[in-house]
Amino acid sequence: MPAKSIFITGTDTGVGKTIASATIAMLLRKMGHSVGIMKPVTSGCIEAEGALVSEDAELLAFAAGVPVTQDAAPYLLRAPLAPSVSATQDGVRISFDVIKEAYQRLAAQYDFVIVEGAGGLMVPLAGGLLVADLALHLGLPVAVVARPNLGTINHTLLTTFTARTLGLKVKGVIVNRYPDTPDQAESYAPHMIDSLSGAQLLGLFPDIEAQNERDLVTKLADRLLQMPATGIMLREMFE
């Protein structure tokens, strides 16, 4: 039976999409499930021992307790630019069919697969094809990661509206880095997103101090495991 899968997108780059994706992977693993991860396209890769490395895929793999295989990170690009531009500079042609075949192999191996997009839904990947087109090609529902502060309502509503207009199923919204003491804008944003976006609020991922990203994901997963609403969030995301 193929894995239950979700495509994680964000309202913008830098909203903590990889942290949220890795945290979901770790939550599922701590609950006893096998979890595959996929970062189909990474631009801005680092070079280590003569090879390009996706730091995003490395974090996802750490959280899931799995290795980074070629299927997990099929396209590694150097420049920290829109993937379509970075691919052109590297002389790489991004093929959605190659990505889909890799995803299907992962889905046959694991209980769950977490697929993390690049930036937001309208980021160009190849020619006129966008991240949203990749999610459609894979046939996956999306969960949206949003920031908590002023302006997030507009960005989140634009993302969920665009997703539905393009034919994507939106499972809901995760507000990431939500402070323990929210300001006035942060305090009403989750309710407004929940009531206006047409997508349920899946959860608030707290803003936690940590030494590095791996420490942050571990602390987030441990904190969320103590919250009864986390089980509901995962059921809503994957059913």
N, C-alpha and C positions, 0 to 999 in steps of 0.2 A: 504494500500500500504506500503510495507516494507521501512524502512529508507534508505536514501543514506548514505553509510558508507565508511570509509577509515581506512586502517591499517597503523599506523605510526611506522616507524623503523628508526634506526640511523646508521651512519657509524661506530659508536663505542659507548661504554658506556660513559656517562658523556658529551655528545654533546649538551644536553639541550632538549632531546626528550620530556620529560614530560612538560617542559615549553612551547614548541612549540605546543604540543597537547592541553594543557589547553588553550592556546591563541586562537587556532582555535575554540575550544568549546565556548569560551566567545564571539568571534566575531559573531558566528552563533546565539548565544543567544541574543546578543545585536541587531541583525537584526530581531529578532522576532520569531526565530525558536525554537522548542523544541529539546533538545540535550541530548542524552544518552551517557554515557562514559563507557569504559571497560578497565581494566588492568587485563588481564586473569591470569597472573602469576607474583607475586611480591616476590622476595627474598630480604632478609635484612629488613624484617618488624620490626617495633617497637612494644613494648608491652605496652598497656594502659588498666588499670583496668582489668588485667588478660586476655586480648584478644589481638591477633595480629592485627595490623593496617597497611594498605598500605598507606604510606604518598603520593605516586604517585596518587593513586586512590582518596585520600582526596583532593588533589589539582585539579584534573580533575573535581571532583564533585562540588567543590567550583566554578570553572569557568563556569560549565554548569548550576549551580543552581539546582542540584538534590542531593538526598541522595546517600550514598555509600551502595548499597545492595549487597547481596551475588552474584547476577548475575553480578554486576559491577566488583567484585574482588573475583572470585571463589577460587583462590589458593593463600594462604598467607603462606610464608615460612620464617623461622627465619634467617638462615645464609646468609650473603651478598656474596653468591657464585653463580656460574652457577646454574640456576634453577634445572637442573637434579640432581646435587650434593646436593643442599640444600633440595630438596624433599626427596632424599634417607635418609639424616640425620634425617628428620622429620617423616620418615615412611609414606610418602604421595606418592600416584601414580597419576600422572597428566594424565587426560583423555581428549583428544581432543574432544570427543563426548559431554562430560559434558560442556566444554567451548562453543561448537557450540550451544547446546541447550540454554545456558544462553544468548549467543549473539542473537539468534533468538527471544527470549522473549523481549530483549531490542529493537530490530529492529521493533517489532510490536507496540511498545509504542511511539516511537519518530520519528521526521522528519529526524534527522541525528544521527549517532552513530560514535563516535571516539574511535577506538581501539588502544591502545598503546602496542607495543611489549616490550620485555625485551632485552636490549642491541641491538646487531645487528642481521642480518638475520641468521647468522650461530651459534648463541648461542644455546647450547643443552637444550631442555626442558624435554624430557622423552625418555629414551633409545637412539635410533638412530635418534629420531625426533628433528628437529630444529625449530627455530622461523619461518623460511621461510615455513616449512611444515604446521605450524598452520595457517599462512595467506592463504595458498592454501586450507586448509581444510575448512576455513571460506568462501572461494570464494571471497576474498576482494582484491582490488587493493592497492598498497602501495605508500606512499609518504616518501621520505628519508630526514631526518634531518642531516645536515652536519655542521661541524665547518668551520670558515672562513680562518684559518691560514695555514702556510706552511705544506704540506703533505695532505691537504684535497682533492686535485684533485685525487690523487692515491686512497685514501680510498673511495671516492664517486664513482669513475669509477668502482672499484672492487665491490661495493655494487650493483650498477645498472646493471652491467654485470651479476653478480650472480643471481639477481632477475629475469632477463629476461631469463637466461639459465634454471632456474628452472620452468619457465612458469608463473611467476607473471607479472601482468600489472603494470608498474611504471608510476604513474601520474606525477611525477616530484620531484624536489629537493628544499628544503628550507635551505638556509644558515642562521644559527642561530648565535646570538651574533655578528652581523656584526658592526664593529666600525664606528663611525662618521668620523674618520680620519684613513682610512685603510693604512697599510704599503704596500710596493710594491707587496709582495706575495698576500696579501688580496685583493688588487685592481684588479688583473687579474684573481683570482681564480673563481669568479662567471661566467665570460665569458667563461673560459676554460671548466668548468663543463657543461655549457649550450651547448657548441659546440661539446664536445667530449663524453659526457655520454650517449647520445641517449635518454635523458630525459630532458624535459624543466625545466628551472629555474623558480620555482613557485614564489619565493620571497626572499627578504632579511629581516630577523627579526633583528631590531637594538639592539645594546648592550646598555642597559639602567640601570642606577643606581636605586636601590630600597631597601627598608627596609627588605623585606622578599619575598618569592616566590609568595605569593598572591598579594602583592603590585606590583611585577614585571609583573605578568600576566595581571593585570588590566591596568597598564601603557602601556604595549605593545599593548593590544587590543585597547586602546584609541588612541594610535599613529597610528596604522595601519588603523583604521576606517577613519582617515583623508586622507588616500592615495587612489587615484582612482584605483590603480593597485590591491588593496586588493580584490575588487569584482571580478576582472578577475581571481585572484589566486583561490578563492573559487569555481568559476564556473569550472575552469580547473580541480580542485581536485575532484569535485563531479559529473561532467557530464560524 
